[in-house]
Amino acid sequence: MKKNTMRVAIIFMFSTMLTLAANAQEKKTLFIILDGIQRELLERNPTPNLDEIASLGQYTHAYVGGKKGGYSETPTISAVGYNSLLTGVWVNKHNVKGNSIREPNYNYPTIFRKFKENYPNKTIAVYSTWLDNRTKLVGENLKETGHLQLDYHFDGLETDTLSYPHDNKSDYIKKIDQAVSTYAANDVLTKGPDMTWVYLQYTDDMGHRFGESPQMNAGIQEADRQVGLIWEAIQKREKAHNEEWMIIITTDHGRKVGGRGHGGQSDEERATWIVSNKKFNGISKNTPGVVDIFPTIVDYMDIAVPKNQAMELDGVSLLGEAYASHLSGSLKGESLSLSWKDYGIKGKALVWVSPTNQYKYGETDIYRQIGAISLEEGSDIFDLKFNYDQLKVVVELPNGYLNVWVTNEE
């Protein structure tokens, strides 16, 4: 009797496990960069598709540009912003300083590389109005990226001047955006890539040409319509294939007053936004950075990142518990002062320091633990008992890391 009871229990447990596995939704992520849409104009224009997505999750103010006046100050330029999203670090690390993309530091891997390292049999895709996004930033088939291969892509139409003859009103870019968004929506519906980047350019062209204008307004509304095509495909895909998608839409920079230029560190140029169908944690109320999108995707897609790489990330996840964010520090003599935004969580976090920066060369930095902080305190001071010229400081949180570089003021 006991044997039969045990056998029934085992069969029931096995059957339950199979049912749970069958019902588990496969997670997928798609992120969109709508180029150069300043926050103020986005909020003034009707964007029903972005609004619908945000109603399910979040609309939040965000920023680009790194630490203004600090070591991580980052030009508010398109490719620079794209790469900060792709790598989760600012320009002092990824080294993409402009749209020419001369010497990217591929030692800071993109989200696509980390995903493929974890899940080599899952699929990645790029649909873009600019070819360099795939060939230079993602670095497809380059030795430095381990000859990473995209499973699906659609780009390079700007080089086809027969089908898309260039004009001085950027109508050809508008047509390319339409083709890219339509193709991406179809691939989402029929192929369902696991990790997807869509890039649309037309709004940036309208900003440069016309500034804050009816033309820019029309560009924003057209971009929203194109997002709607992709969002509709995601919804159909979820219902048909028992999948759960996270969509994140953002922009790469704001614009100067008047809406034409960008590249500097004015508040207007640094001001961006994020829309998602997922609800974010409390960090979203404190203006997250574009670098926070990388660890958010890592969290959602369950991507393992080695500790030495995770300690380099400049962002923190917007999902799950919010422990701390916005770490800053100063070094004066042997005294290290740290401050951070706390979220009322009681607990300790370890503090590590290293006087070297060998990671940028593909090597390993040696860290030593100098103590721990109480998360709810918001600040702390450490006596290092040694005078360092500079330090990389990392706070090890329960769900990630915060880092800041400090230079001795004495």
C-alpha positions as CSV (number, residue, x, y, z in Angstrom):
1,M,0.0,0.0,0.0
2,K,2.8,2.4,0.9
3,K,4.6,1.6,-2.4
4,N,1.5,2.3,-4.4
5,T,0.9,5.6,-2.5
6,M,4.5,6.6,-3.2
7,R,4.1,5.7,-6.9
8,V,0.9,7.7,-7.2
9,A,2.6,10.7,-5.5
10,I,5.6,10.5,-7.8
11,I,3.4,10.3,-10.9
12,F,1.3,13.2,-9.7
13,M,4.4,15.3,-9.0
14,F,5.9,14.5,-12.5
15,S,2.5,15.3,-14.2
16,T,2.4,18.6,-12.3
17,M,5.9,19.5,-13.4
18,L,5.0,18.7,-17.1
19,T,1.9,20.8,-16.9
20,L,3.8,23.8,-15.4
21,A,6.5,23.4,-18.1
22,A,3.8,23.3,-20.8
23,N,2.1,26.4,-19.5
24,A,5.3,28.4,-18.9
25,Q,5.4,31.4,-21.2
26,E,8.6,31.9,-23.2
27,K,10.0,35.3,-22.6
28,K,11.1,37.6,-25.4
29,T,12.4,41.2,-25.6
30,L,12.1,43.9,-28.3
31,F,13.5,47.4,-27.8
32,I,13.0,50.3,-30.1
33,I,15.0,53.5,-30.5
34,L,13.1,56.4,-32.0
35,D,15.8,58.8,-32.8
36,G,16.0,62.3,-31.4
37,I,12.5,62.8,-29.9
38,Q,12.8,65.3,-27.1
39,R,10.7,64.7,-24.1
40,E,8.6,67.9,-24.3
41,L,7.4,67.2,-27.8
42,L,6.6,63.6,-27.1
43,E,4.4,64.7,-24.3
44,R,2.7,67.3,-26.4
45,N,1.8,65.0,-29.3
46,P,-0.9,62.4,-29.6
47,T,0.8,59.0,-29.4
48,P,-2.0,56.5,-28.9
49,N,0.2,53.4,-29.4
50,L,2.9,54.5,-26.9
51,D,0.1,55.5,-24.5
52,E,-1.5,52.1,-24.7
53,I,1.8,50.4,-24.1
54,A,2.6,52.7,-21.1
55,S,-0.9,52.1,-19.7
56,L,0.1,48.4,-19.2
57,G,3.5,49.3,-17.7
58,Q,5.4,52.5,-17.5
59,Y,6.2,55.9,-19.0
60,T,9.2,57.5,-17.2
61,H,11.5,60.4,-17.7
62,A,15.1,59.3,-18.3
63,Y,18.5,60.8,-19.2
64,V,21.6,60.3,-21.4
65,G,25.0,61.9,-21.2
66,G,26.6,60.2,-18.3
67,K,27.7,62.3,-15.3
68,K,27.8,65.9,-16.4
69,G,31.2,67.3,-15.8
70,G,32.5,63.9,-14.6
71,Y,34.6,61.0,-16.0
72,S,31.6,59.4,-17.7
73,E,30.3,62.6,-19.4
74,T,29.0,61.3,-22.7
75,P,28.2,63.2,-25.9
76,T,24.4,63.4,-26.6
77,I,25.0,62.0,-30.1
78,S,23.0,59.2,-31.8
79,A,25.5,56.3,-32.1
80,V,26.9,57.1,-28.7
81,G,23.5,56.8,-27.1
82,Y,22.7,53.6,-29.0
83,N,25.8,52.0,-27.7
84,S,25.2,53.1,-24.1
85,L,21.9,51.1,-24.3
86,L,23.5,48.2,-26.1
87,T,26.4,47.8,-23.6
88,G,25.0,49.3,-20.4
89,V,28.0,51.6,-20.0
90,W,28.9,55.2,-20.8
91,V,31.4,56.5,-23.4
92,N,34.5,56.4,-21.2
93,K,34.1,52.6,-21.4
94,H,32.5,51.7,-24.7
95,N,34.5,54.4,-26.6
96,V,32.0,55.2,-29.3
97,K,32.4,59.0,-29.3
98,G,30.5,59.9,-32.4
99,N,28.6,58.7,-35.4
100,S,31.7,57.6,-37.2
101,I,32.1,54.8,-34.7
102,R,35.9,54.7,-35.1
103,E,37.2,52.5,-32.3
104,P,34.5,50.8,-30.2
105,N,35.8,48.9,-27.2
106,Y,34.3,45.5,-27.7
107,N,35.6,44.4,-24.3
108,Y,32.3,45.8,-23.1
109,P,29.9,43.3,-24.7
110,T,26.5,44.2,-26.1
111,I,23.3,42.7,-24.8
112,F,23.2,40.5,-28.0
113,R,26.5,38.9,-27.2
114,K,25.6,38.2,-23.7
115,F,22.3,36.7,-24.8
116,K,23.9,34.5,-27.4
117,E,26.5,33.3,-24.9
118,N,23.7,32.2,-22.6
119,Y,21.3,30.9,-25.2
120,P,23.2,30.0,-28.4
121,N,20.1,28.3,-29.9
122,K,17.8,31.3,-29.4
123,T,17.5,34.0,-32.1
124,I,18.5,37.7,-32.3
125,A,17.4,40.3,-34.8
126,V,18.1,43.9,-35.9
127,Y,15.8,45.9,-38.1
128,S,17.3,49.3,-38.7
129,T,17.3,52.4,-40.9
130,W,21.1,52.6,-40.4
131,L,23.4,49.8,-41.5
132,D,26.2,50.7,-39.0
133,N,24.0,49.6,-36.1
134,R,24.5,46.0,-37.1
135,T,27.9,46.0,-38.7
136,K,29.7,48.3,-36.3
137,L,27.9,48.7,-33.0
138,V,26.6,45.1,-32.7
139,G,29.7,44.1,-34.6
140,E,28.3,41.2,-36.6
141,N,31.0,38.7,-37.7
142,L,33.8,40.7,-36.3
143,K,36.7,38.9,-34.6
144,E,36.4,41.2,-31.6
145,T,32.8,40.1,-31.0
146,G,33.5,36.4,-31.4
147,H,32.1,36.5,-35.0
148,L,28.6,37.1,-33.6
149,Q,25.9,36.3,-36.1
150,L,22.4,37.8,-36.3
151,D,19.7,35.3,-37.1
152,Y,17.5,37.9,-38.8
153,H,18.1,41.5,-40.0
154,F,16.7,44.1,-42.4
155,D,18.8,47.2,-42.9
156,G,21.1,49.0,-45.4
157,L,18.3,50.5,-47.4
158,E,19.9,53.9,-47.2
159,T,22.7,52.6,-49.5
160,D,20.1,51.6,-52.1
161,T,19.9,55.0,-53.9
162,L,17.9,53.5,-56.8
163,S,15.0,52.3,-54.7
164,Y,15.3,55.1,-52.2
165,P,16.8,58.1,-54.1
166,H,18.1,60.7,-51.6
167,D,16.3,64.0,-51.4
168,N,16.8,67.2,-49.4
169,K,13.6,66.7,-47.4
170,S,14.5,63.2,-46.0
171,D,11.4,61.7,-47.6
172,Y,13.6,58.7,-48.4
173,I,14.3,58.2,-44.7
174,K,10.6,58.3,-44.0
175,K,10.0,55.6,-46.6
176,I,12.9,53.5,-45.2
177,D,11.4,53.8,-41.7
178,Q,8.1,52.6,-43.1
179,A,9.7,49.6,-44.7
180,V,11.8,48.7,-41.7
181,S,8.9,48.9,-39.2
182,T,6.6,46.9,-41.6
183,Y,9.3,44.2,-42.1
184,A,10.0,44.0,-38.4
185,A,6.3,43.6,-37.5
186,N,6.0,40.8,-40.0
187,D,9.1,39.0,-38.7
188,V,7.9,39.4,-35.1
189,L,4.6,37.8,-36.1
190,T,6.0,35.0,-38.2
191,K,9.4,34.3,-36.7
192,G,9.3,35.7,-33.2
193,P,13.0,36.5,-32.6
194,D,13.9,36.2,-28.9
195,M,15.9,39.4,-28.7
196,T,15.2,42.3,-31.2
197,W,16.3,45.8,-31.8
198,V,14.3,48.2,-34.1
199,Y,15.8,51.5,-35.0
200,L,13.9,54.3,-36.8
201,Q,15.5,57.6,-37.9
202,Y,13.0,60.0,-39.5
203,T,12.2,62.0,-36.4
204,D,15.9,63.0,-35.9
205,D,16.0,64.3,-39.5
206,M,12.9,66.4,-38.9
207,G,14.4,67.8,-35.8
208,H,17.6,68.8,-37.5
209,R,15.8,70.3,-40.5
210,F,12.8,72.0,-38.9
211,G,13.3,72.0,-35.1
212,E,10.1,72.2,-33.1
213,S,7.6,72.4,-35.9
214,P,4.6,70.8,-37.6
215,Q,7.0,68.6,-39.5
216,M,8.6,67.2,-36.3
217,N,5.1,66.7,-34.8
218,A,4.1,64.7,-37.9
219,G,7.3,62.7,-37.6
220,I,6.5,61.8,-34.0
221,Q,3.0,60.7,-34.9
222,E,4.2,58.6,-37.8
223,A,6.8,57.0,-35.5
224,D,4.0,56.2,-33.0
225,R,2.0,54.6,-35.9
226,Q,5.0,52.4,-36.8
227,V,5.4,51.4,-33.1
228,G,1.8,50.4,-33.3
229,L,2.5,48.0,-36.2
230,I,5.1,46.2,-34.1
231,W,3.0,46.3,-30.9
232,E,0.1,44.7,-32.7
233,A,2.3,41.9,-34.1
234,I,3.6,41.3,-30.5
235,Q,0.1,41.0,-29.1
236,K,-0.9,38.6,-31.9
237,R,2.3,36.6,-31.3
238,E,1.7,36.3,-27.6
239,K,-1.8,34.9,-28.0
240,A,-0.9,32.5,-30.8
241,H,2.3,31.1,-29.2
242,N,2.0,31.4,-25.4
243,E,4.8,34.0,-25.2
244,E,5.4,36.9,-22.9
245,W,7.1,39.9,-24.5
246,M,8.7,42.9,-22.9
247,I,8.8,45.9,-25.2
248,I,10.9,49.0,-24.3
249,I,10.8,52.2,-26.4
250,T,13.2,55.0,-25.9
251,T,15.2,57.7,-27.6
252,D,18.9,58.4,-27.9
253,H,19.1,62.1,-26.9
254,G,17.1,65.2,-26.4
255,R,17.6,68.4,-28.3
256,K,18.7,72.0,-27.7
257,V,16.1,74.7,-27.1
258,G,14.3,75.1,-30.4
259,G,14.7,71.5,-31.3
260,R,17.4,71.5,-33.9
261,G,20.8,70.5,-32.6
262,H,22.2,68.2,-29.9
263,G,25.5,66.8,-28.7
264,G,26.1,68.9,-25.6
265,Q,25.2,68.7,-21.9
266,S,22.3,71.1,-21.6
267,D,19.3,69.8,-19.6
268,E,17.3,69.7,-22.7
269,E,19.8,67.6,-24.6
270,R,20.2,65.1,-21.8
271,A,16.4,64.7,-21.2
272,T,14.9,61.5,-22.6
273,W,12.2,59.0,-21.8
274,I,11.3,55.3,-21.6
275,V,8.1,53.5,-22.4
276,S,7.5,49.9,-21.6
277,N,4.6,47.4,-21.1
278,K,6.3,46.2,-17.9
279,K,6.0,48.1,-14.6
280,F,9.3,49.4,-13.3
281,N,10.5,49.6,-9.7
282,G,11.1,52.8,-7.7
283,I,14.2,53.7,-9.6
284,S,12.0,54.9,-12.4
285,K,10.8,57.8,-10.2
286,N,14.4,59.1,-9.9
287,T,15.2,59.6,-13.6
288,P,16.9,56.4,-14.7
289,G,19.6,56.4,-17.4
290,V,19.7,54.7,-20.8
291,V,22.3,52.4,-19.3
292,D,19.7,51.0,-17.0
293,I,18.0,49.2,-20.0
294,F,20.8,46.7,-20.4
295,P,20.5,45.2,-16.8
296,T,16.7,45.4,-17.1
297,I,16.8,43.1,-20.1
298,V,19.4,40.9,-18.3
299,D,16.9,40.5,-15.4
300,Y,13.9,39.9,-17.6
301,M,15.6,37.4,-19.9
302,D,17.5,35.6,-17.2
303,I,20.9,36.3,-18.7
304,A,23.9,35.3,-16.6
305,V,26.6,37.9,-16.6
306,P,30.0,37.1,-15.1
307,K,30.8,39.1,-11.9
308,N,33.8,40.9,-13.5
309,Q,31.5,42.1,-16.3
310,A,28.5,42.9,-14.1
311,M,30.8,45.1,-11.9
312,E,31.5,47.3,-14.9
313,L,27.9,48.1,-15.8
314,D,26.8,51.7,-15.2
315,G,23.2,50.8,-14.9
316,V,20.9,48.9,-12.5
317,S,17.8,46.9,-13.3
318,L,14.4,48.6,-13.3
319,L,12.7,45.3,-12.5
320,G,12.4,43.6,-9.1
321,E,13.3,45.1,-5.8
322,A,14.9,48.6,-5.8
323,Y,17.8,48.6,-3.3
324,A,19.9,51.6,-4.3
325,S,20.8,53.7,-7.4
326,H,22.6,56.9,-8.5
327,L,25.9,56.2,-6.7
328,S,28.3,59.0,-6.4
329,G,31.6,59.4,-4.5
330,S,34.6,61.5,-3.7
331,L,38.2,60.7,-2.6
332,K,40.1,63.1,-0.5
333,G,43.4,61.9,0.9
334,E,42.7,58.5,2.5
335,S,39.0,59.3,3.0
336,L,36.4,57.9,0.5
337,S,32.9,59.3,0.7
338,L,29.9,57.6,-1.0
339,S,26.3,58.6,-1.4
340,W,23.4,56.9,-3.1
341,K,19.7,57.0,-3.6
342,D,18.1,54.6,-1.1
343,Y,14.6,53.0,-1.3
344,G,14.0,52.3,2.4
345,I,15.3,48.8,2.2
346,K,17.2,47.7,5.3
347,G,20.3,45.6,4.7
348,K,24.0,45.6,4.0
349,A,25.9,45.9,0.7
350,L,29.6,45.1,0.2
351,V,31.9,47.8,-1.1
352,W,34.9,46.9,-3.3
353,V,37.7,49.1,-4.7
354,S,40.4,48.7,-7.3
355,P,43.1,51.2,-8.2
356,T,43.4,49.8,-11.7
357,N,41.4,49.7,-14.9
358,Q,42.6,46.7,-16.8
359,Y,39.1,45.6,-17.8
360,K,39.1,48.1,-20.7
361,Y,42.1,46.1,-22.2
362,G,40.4,42.7,-21.7
363,E,42.2,42.0,-18.5
364,T,41.1,41.5,-14.9
365,D,41.1,44.1,-12.1
366,I,41.9,43.0,-8.6
367,Y,39.4,44.3,-6.1
368,R,39.6,44.4,-2.3
369,Q,36.6,44.6,0.0
370,I,36.8,47.7,2.3
371,G,33.6,47.1,4.2
372,A,29.9,47.4,3.9
373,I,27.2,50.1,3.8
374,S,23.7,50.2,5.3
375,L,21.5,50.6,2.3
376,E,18.9,52.7,4.2
377,E,21.5,55.3,5.3
378,G,22.1,56.8,1.9
379,S,25.7,57.7,2.5
380,D,28.9,56.5,4.2
381,I,32.6,57.4,4.7
382,F,35.5,55.0,4.7
383,D,39.1,55.4,6.0
384,L,41.2,53.6,3.4
385,K,44.4,53.9,5.4
386,F,46.2,54.5,2.1
387,N,46.4,57.3,-0.4
388,Y,45.2,56.3,-3.9
389,D,45.4,58.5,-6.9
390,Q,42.1,57.1,-8.2
391,L,39.8,54.2,-7.5
392,K,37.1,52.1,-9.1
393,V,34.4,51.7,-6.5
394,V,31.7,49.0,-6.7
395,V,28.8,48.5,-4.4
396,E,27.5,44.9,-4.5
397,L,23.7,44.9,-4.2
398,P,21.5,41.8,-3.7
399,N,20.5,42.1,-7.4
400,G,23.4,43.8,-9.1
401,Y,26.1,46.4,-8.8
402,L,26.6,50.1,-8.6
403,N,29.9,51.7,-9.6
404,V,31.6,55.0,-9.6
405,W,35.2,56.1,-10.4
406,V,36.8,58.7,-8.1
407,T,40.0,60.7,-8.4
408,N,41.9,62.0,-5.3
409,E,41.3,65.7,-4.7
410,E,44.6,66.1,-2.8
